[in-house]
Amino acid sequence: MRFYKISFLVLFVFMYSCSSAQINKLIKDVTSGQIPLSQDEIAAGLKEALEQGIVKGTDLASKTDGYFKNEMIKILLPEDAQKVEKTLRNMGLGSEVDRALLAINRGAESAAIEAKPIFVNAIKQMNIQDALGILKGDATAATDYLKRTTNAQLVELFKPKIQASLDEVGATKYYGDLANSYNKIPLTKQKVNPDLNAYVTQKAIDGLFVLIAEEEKNIRDNPLGRTSDLMKKVFAQQD
């Protein structure tokens, strides 16, 4: 009991000796994130920010038209097919081109949600030094870290999901028919590769990183984008 009395007395003397302006500044510093955070808190705040970006990015991409009507991430025909697209349309295959394009993007949309647990598991591996480097980095440092540490794993785990999605929406068939129609043209020198899987897998993953990067920039630049107290404190030190 005596200890608590002494502690209360010390606190009272401290509060009495501080001006109201000093007390208000102390409160403001604590709530705004100006009081230095521990390294663990910084790492936790950055992980929260990345998880927020992942959830928003995958949710946006997995909606109908999440890829197809978003010019930032819309998946176009593979490069070899783009070079002959005009020829295909001139051959009367315009509707087949459009159908293949739509189906490719629908395949990516269908598979996008599957990336969420892969991303979330990856950020759990982030260590304190990674976090400190990210906080001092540029506007997409966290996304760049995620891309650097997960891309290979994502390709490996995402490819069968993309293949299943492409098959489900008919993209494999539509694009295969399109490529084979072109390849049958007499004297065609440049053949179109009918295999879509590897191409769409990487493009779908690239699109997710674009959306995550947009959310990271929003969190860094816009205090209203920081949805937890810890995120507010961590990024307030960056402002």
N, C-alpha and C positions, 0 to 999 in steps of 0.2 A: 504493500500500500504506500509506503514511504517513497518507493521508486516512482510510482505514478504521480505522486504529489510534486516530486522534484521535476519530473518530465513536463508536467503541466505548467509549473512555474517557469521553466526555461522557455517553453513555447510562448507563454504569456509575455515574458520579458522581450523575446524576439519580436513578437507582433507589435508590442507597444513601442519598441525602438524603431520600427519601420514606419515610414510615412505611408499614407494611403496610396500614393502614387507608386511607391516601391512594391507594395503588396499587390496592386493591380498589375504591375509589370510582371511580377513573379507568376501570377495566375495566368496571364496572357502567354508568357514564355512556355509554361507547362502545356497549356491547351493548344498552342500553335505549333509545337514541335521544336521550339528554339532550345529547350533543354536537351543536351546531347543524349542520343539514344545509344543503347548498348548494341554491339555488333549482332547479337541474336535478334534484337528487335528490328534492326535494319533488314536482316535476311528474311524475317517473317513478313515484314511489310512488303518487300519486293515479291515474295512468293504470292501474297494476296493479290497484288497488282497483276501478276502474270496469270493467276487463276481467273481473275475477272476478265482479262483480255481473251483467255482461252474460251471461257464460257460464252462470252458475247460473240466472239468470232465464229466458233463452231455452230452456235445457234443461228446466226445470220446465214452462214453458208449452207446449212442443211435445210433451210426453208425452200419451198418451191420458188424457182427463179433466183435463189441465193447466189448462184454463179451466173446463170444465163442472162439475167438483166442487170448485173453489176459489172460495168465496163472495166473496173479495176481488176477483176478476177475471172471474167468470162473466158472460158476455154475455147480457143479457136481450133480449126483443123490442124493436124500436124503439119510441120513446115513443108514436107514434100507434097502434101495434098493442097496446101495453100498455093503453091506454085502452079498447080494445074487446075485450080478451082474455076477460073474463067473458062477454060476449055470444057470442063464438066458441065458448066451452066449452058455454054453454047451448044452442047450436045443434047440439051433438053433434060439434063439431070439436076436442074436447080432445086426441085422439090426434094430429091434424095439428099442433096448437100444440106439443105435446111433441116431435114429430118435427122440426119446424122449429127449435125451440130447440136440440136436440141437434146437428143438422146445422150450425147457425150456429157453435156452439162447436168442433165438429170442424174446420170450415173454418179457424178462427183457430189451432187447435192445429197443423194441417198447415202453415200458413204461417209460424208463429212462428220456426222455426229459420232462416228466410231473412233475418230481421232482424239476425242476429249480425254478419255482415261489414259491414253498413251502420253499426251502432253502433261497431264496432271502428275502422273507417276514420274515423269522426267524432272519436273521442277522440284520434287521432293529431294532429289539428289544434289540440288544446288548447295554449295558450302558457303561459309561466311566470306571468304576471300572473293568468290564469284560475285556475291551480293554487293560488296563494297566497290568492286570494279564497275559493276552495272550502274550503281547509283551515281558514280562520277562520269559515266559514259554519255554518249550522245542520245538523241531522242528515241532511238530504237535499240538501245544496248541490250535490254532484257530479251527482246525478240531475237536479236542476233545471237545471243547466248543460247536461246532455245533452239534456233535453227542449227547452230553449230554442233550442239550436243545430241540432237534428236533426229536429224534428217535421215541418216542411214537406217536407224531403227524404224522410223515411220515408213520409209519406203518398203522395208521388209514386211512389216506387219500390216500395212495399208493395202499393199498390192492385191492380195486375195479378196479383200473387201471391195476394192474398186472393180475387180474382175466380176465378182458376183453382182455388183450393182449394174455394171455395163450389160451383163447378160440379161439381167432382170428387166431393164428398160428397153432392150433391143438394140443398144448402141453397137454392140459387137457385130451383130448381123447387118445393120444398116450401113455401117462404115465398111465392113468387109465387102458387101455387095457393091458399094460405091467404088472402092479401090479396085476390085476385080473387073468392074465394067470399064474403068479407064485402062487398066493393064491389058485388056483384050483388044484395044485399038491397034490396028496394024501399024507397024513401024514406030510404035511408042518406045522411045529410048529411056525415058526416066520413069521407072516403075514406082508406084505408090505402095508403101508397106502397109498391109492390112492389119498389123498388130497394134492395137490401141493401148493395151494395158500399161506398159511402162510409161508411155507419154502422158496419159491421163492421170496416173498415180502421182507423178512429179508435179504436174500442173495443178492438181487438186491441193497438194500439200503447199505449193508455193502460194496459192490463193489464200489458204488459211493463215499463213505467216503474214500476208499483206493485211488481213483484217486484224490480227493480233497486234501488229505494229501500229495500226491506226488507233487502237484502243490504248496502247501504251503511250503514244504521243498525247492523247486526250488526257490521260491521268497525269502526265508530267506538266502539261500546259494549262490545264483547267482544274482548279481546286474542287469544282463541283463534281468532277469525274472520280474523285477519291471517296469511295463509299464506306470506308471504315475509319475509326479514329487512328488506328495504327498507320494506315496509308497516309492519312493527312499529316501525321507527325513526320513520317519518313520523308515524304516529298516536300514538306515545308522547308526542310533543311536544304533542299536543292534550289528552291525558289530564289 
